[in-house]
Amino acid sequence: MPPTLKTYNPPATPQLDILYQDDSLLVLNKQSGLLSVPGKHPEHADCLEARAHAAVPDALLVHRLDMETSGVFIMARTKQAQRHLGFQFEKRNARKTYVARVAGHVVEPSGTVNLPLICDWPNRPKQMVDFDNGKQAVTDWTILEREAAGQSLDVTRVQLKPQTGRSHQLRVHMLAIGHAILGDGLYGTPEEISAAPRLQLHAEALTIMHPVKKEFITFASPVPF
């Protein structure tokens, strides 16, 4: 199964993968299996934020990625840049692109999932669709490839562009349309979990307006699966 907080064993190398750095920004390539921020217990202290602070002491948190998700992760290096980036995420001006491998052959070439989400408190950290109390969550998806037969499970590679940033949004939205992300220990069936060595979800690109240069800039990370 993919790593869980009960068996936390974060990757040791590379200790930190820096994609870009200037006086305002620190952009990292987060590994799957590494927490974004520290957990509640001492054994969960190792995380991307702590590693960033060790190398770049003024690095400030802007957003998070799930432990199992890899890819582009941006931090600020000044309070002003942190506020500027935080506002972009809050106002949905930051453009995020993910790639995932999902169970089944998706039929339509593209589509949009618009399903409100809320925490499934008895089963937290799981999230669930709730039309009465959930917060709006919207995800655009496009098929990249239907993988060739020859494995026990049909697989489709998709590009995901979330319009909102709810917890577990991409994972729950793909599950809701019948195509769970492979390797998802929270939401997948045993077959879907065992079909991949890790969660098959990667933050491939992030476009933001540079807080000082005031021009759009895109950061990208190659998909590792």
C-alpha angles and dihedrals in degrees: 000000000000114000118280132194089258090060100030110175107157119198111266098204132089090026089200130001109202116198098176139356136181137144092288107030142046114190118191138186104231118211124225111256096034121110116234092218133012119285124228096264127068092241088062095056094104107090142137092266092054093046090049092050091051091056101030108024096193095056112131128199119250106163142346141237124206113264092249095046120091132198146061114014121175129204131180127233099203134040089241092054090046091054092046093051093042090055090051091053092044093050092043093242093127108090115218127191124190134181122211139174110222136189117262134016107289108222106204118063093230143350149155129254113209107179125140116236136208135172114274092225099191088052102032137191081041118098128209143192112266119173093188103046107010126112119244113272124178129182128181116206136188130186114244099176142346103221120233120262120257100099131084092248128051110235135198125193110217139183114227125199113184116206090193132035109228122157111273088355098148093043095050095041093053090045090050092058092048100261111102117193110256118252093024106147093187103048108015131094117247089262093050092047094050093046091081136030092230141009105296095224124112132177096227102177142006126192120196138159109256106246093224107024091045093216130115116260129183125210120196139189124195114248107254097205 
